Amino acid sequence: MSDPAFRLPLRVYYEDTDASGVAYHANYLRWCERARTEWLRALGFEQARVHDQLGVVFTVASLEVGYRRPARLDDELQIEVRVPRVGQASLLFEQRVLRAVDGTLLATLQAKVGCVGADDFRPAAVPAALREAMQRWAQTA
């Protein structure tokens, strides 16, 4: 089986940087969130569909970030998404931010994301259709 990682290409823009041209630390969180959203979309589940049709939303329960090297203005990045664990009502994401040109690891991120009811925000089971799509993706990625 090949590496089950979803990859999202991004570029560091001026708006992403501080005065020294280095990407501001909070942007790594935004980039990783965007990659998780695009991973879900690649499975065929846009956020609006998950909310409206499946009646659930996802919320970050915990987050750990390790910064290794700086991303700089105009760098092309690859944001990787791996999902090593799908629990009854949660997902564990492992993500890496890489410089695309040379594969340098810039940051790692681990996020535990809970599945909750869209109306009451109480823990809810990951819907069966979504769980099946995740399992198919992991087997074919």
C-alpha positions in Angstrom: 0.0 0.0 0.0 1.3 3.5 -0.8 1.6 6.3 1.7 -1.9 7.3 2.8 -1.2 11.1 2.9 -3.3 13.8 1.4 -1.2 16.7 0.2 -2.3 20.3 -0.3 0.0 22.7 -2.1 0.2 26.3 -0.8 2.4 29.4 -1.2 3.5 31.8 1.5 2.2 35.2 0.7 3.3 38.6 2.0 0.2 38.7 4.2 1.4 35.5 5.9 4.7 36.9 7.0 6.1 39.2 9.7 8.4 42.1 9.1 11.4 39.7 8.5 9.6 37.8 5.8 9.1 34.7 7.9 5.6 33.1 8.1 3.8 34.0 11.3 3.4 31.0 13.6 -0.4 31.1 13.7 -0.6 30.7 9.9 0.6 27.1 10.2 -2.6 26.4 12.1 -4.7 28.0 9.3 -2.8 26.1 6.6 -3.3 22.7 8.4 -7.0 23.5 9.0 -7.3 24.2 5.3 -5.6 21.0 4.4 -8.0 19.0 6.7 -11.0 20.7 5.0 -9.7 19.9 1.5 -9.0 16.3 2.6 -12.6 16.0 3.6 -13.7 17.6 0.3 -11.5 15.1 -1.6 -13.5 12.3 0.2 -16.7 13.9 -1.2 -17.8 15.5 2.0 -17.8 19.3 1.9 -18.3 21.0 5.3 -21.8 22.2 4.4 -22.9 18.7 3.4 -21.5 17.2 6.7 -23.4 19.9 8.6 -26.7 19.9 6.6 -27.0 16.3 5.6 -25.2 14.3 8.2 -26.0 16.6 11.2 -22.5 16.8 12.6 -19.5 19.2 12.7 -15.9 18.7 13.7 -14.2 20.7 16.5 -10.6 20.7 17.5 -10.2 19.2 21.0 -6.4 19.3 21.3 -3.5 20.5 19.2 0.2 20.2 19.4 2.6 22.0 17.0 6.3 21.6 16.6 8.1 24.3 14.6 11.3 23.1 13.0 12.4 25.6 10.3 10.8 28.9 9.1 8.6 29.1 6.0 9.5 32.3 4.1 7.9 34.7 1.7 7.1 33.0 -1.7 8.0 29.5 -0.5 5.9 26.8 -2.0 4.6 24.4 0.7 3.1 21.0 0.8 0.7 20.4 3.7 0.3 16.7 4.4 -2.6 15.1 6.2 -2.6 11.6 7.7 -5.4 10.1 9.8 -3.9 7.3 11.8 -6.9 6.8 14.0 -10.7 7.2 13.5 -12.4 6.6 16.8 -16.1 6.4 17.5 -16.5 10.1 17.9 -13.1 11.5 17.1 -10.2 11.6 14.6 -6.5 11.9 15.1 -4.7 13.9 12.5 -1.0 14.0 12.0 0.2 16.7 9.7 3.5 18.0 8.3 4.3 21.3 6.6 7.1 20.8 4.1 9.0 23.1 1.8 8.0 21.8 -1.6 11.2 22.4 -3.5 13.4 20.3 -1.2 11.1 18.5 1.2 12.5 20.2 4.2 10.2 19.6 7.3 9.1 23.0 8.6 6.5 22.0 11.2 4.5 19.1 12.5 1.0 19.2 13.9 -1.1 16.7 15.7 -4.8 17.4 16.2 -7.5 15.5 17.9 -10.8 16.5 16.4 -14.1 15.6 17.9 -17.3 14.9 16.0 -20.3 16.7 17.6 -23.9 17.2 16.8 -24.5 20.3 14.6 -27.3 21.5 16.8 -26.2 20.7 20.4 -22.4 20.3 20.1 -22.6 17.0 22.1 -20.3 14.2 21.1 -21.6 12.2 18.2 -20.5 9.2 16.3 -18.6 9.8 13.0 -21.4 9.0 10.4 -21.1 5.6 8.8 -20.8 7.0 5.2 -18.0 9.3 6.2 -16.2 6.5 8.1 -16.5 4.2 5.1 -15.0 7.0 2.8 -12.1 7.4 5.2 -11.4 3.7 5.2 -11.6 3.5 1.4 -9.2 6.5 1.1 -6.7 4.9 3.5 -6.7 1.7 1.5 -6.2 3.4 -1.9 -4.1 6.4 -1.1 
